[in-house]
Amino acid sequence: MAEKDYYEILGVKKDASQDDIKKAFRQLARKYHPDLNKGSKEAEAKFKEINEANQVLSDPQKKVQYDQVGHAEFRPGDAAGYKPPSYDDLFRDFGLGDIFDAYSGGSARTRQRSGADLRYEIEISLADAFHGTKNTVSVPHHYTCGTCHGTGAESGSMRVCPTCMGSGEVRNIQRNGSRQMMNIAVCPACRGEGRIIDKPCPTCKGKGSVQKTRKIEVSVPRGVEDGQFLRIPGEGEPGENNGPPGDLYAVVRIRPDRTFDRKGADLYSSVVIRLDTALLGGEVEVPTITGKAHLKIPPGTQSHTLFRLREQGMPYMNADNRGDLLVKTVVKIPEKLSKEQEELVKKAFASEK
């Protein structure tokens, strides 16, 4: 009897791509794998056939050889002692971890999980934000309990769940003709843990972890802004089952400054000037984030005029240049004049309409 063509077995064309071949094989494997067709010799034979076809067509070198010499001369290997790969290993090879766990009964508790990220607020001054600083924070972490080594159970008081046999899941396969459906649910007896604890660990009270406070130094870069997140890799909660730890996100809060307001890299301040300075001009001293500067006031300056001092603001992050300082002048009007001053003012402005 003539043997079937490998392309026909998988239901693909001869010019099918590797992705098409893999996709076709996955679909057939889900339908005919022996693990999902317990006791079915027909399904086992069918799966052996599609697995053999996949072994050849999914290998570019074997595929070329098969296309050249055909089925009659090509033999992928001795079929004696053939044992089908488990559903678990088969789909793990395809990188389908979630599908593997769903169909094989793999327990979620055996997979590595990354630790949770932590969020912590640090408060600094505007000067700290200008120069950059280091801030030591005390962050509570959960660590594996040293008494029970993370099991949450007192020594000798933990057993495998008899309902799910340690998988943490219960499965129910329903067949409807040639179609089948698998329902997977968390085991109600162990709540997905795969184990039952008769006596909880006295140290961690059955949690498997204990809380400890750890001091972490956070480097705050110059130019940081209020509300900005600083990521410290690997300083979050430890991962489960030796999974990677999470990260720590430090949220920067800058205290209000008594002298300056900030908008981005620019700073804003105000200075009070005398009436004669506003009228005749002059020079006043104004504070800056790094010290003091002299501001020239031109004659006839109006109250609330803004003057810009270049490069006297905050530094930009990861850059050498800085923003500006904008100074608002507030003209101080005398509340009371002497008679001599009144006469001088009247005389000075007598010609004004």
MOKABEL-V709385 format. One record per backbone hydrogen bond with DSSP energy under -0.5 kcal/mol. CO is the residue of the C=O (numbers start at 1). NH is the residue of the N-H. Records with the same first field share a line. If there is no record, write none. Layout:
BEGIN
CO->NH  NH
END
This chain:
BEGIN
5->9
6->10
7->11  12
13->16
17->21
18->22
19->23
20->24
21->25
22->26
23->27
24->28
25->29
26->30
27->31
28->32
29->33
33->36
34->37
37->40
39->41
40->44
41->45
42->46
43->47
44->48
45->49
46->50
47->51
48->52
49->53
50->54
51->55
52->56
53->57
54->58
56->59
58->60
59->63
60->64
61->65
62->66
63->67
64->68
65->69
66->70
69->73
70->74
79->82
86->90
87->91
88->92
89->93
90->94
91->96
92->95
95->97
96->100
97->101
98->102
99->103
100->104  106
101->105
107->110
108->111
113->240
116->237
118->249
120->251
122->253
124->255
125->129
126->130
127->131
128->132
129->223  224
133->220
135->137  218
137->139  216
139->214
141->143  212
142->238
143->210
145->149  150
148->151
152->201
154->157
157->198  199
159->196
161->165  166
164->167
168->187
170->185
172->174  183
174->181
176->179
179->176
181->174  183
182->184
183->172
185->170
187->191  192
190->193
194->161
196->159  198
199->154
201->205  206
204->207
208->145
210->143
212->141
214->139
216->137  218
217->219
218->135  220
219->221
220->133
221->224
225->228
228->252
229->231
230->232  250
231->233
232->235  248
237->246
239->242
240->113  243
243->239
244->115
246->236
247->118  249
248->232  250
249->120  251
250->230  252
251->122
252->227
253->124  255
260->257
261->268
263->266
265->314  323
266->263
267->326
268->261
269->328
271->330
273->332
274->278
275->279
276->280
277->281
278->300  301
282->297
284->295
286->293
288->291
291->288
293->286
294->296
295->284
296->298
297->282
298->301
302->305
305->329
307->309  327
308->310
309->312  325
312->289
314->323
316->319
321->316
323->313
324->267  326
325->309  327
326->269
327->307  329
328->271
329->304  331
330->273
331->333
332->275  334
338->342
339->343
340->344
341->345
342->346
343->347
344->348
345->349
347->350
349->352
END
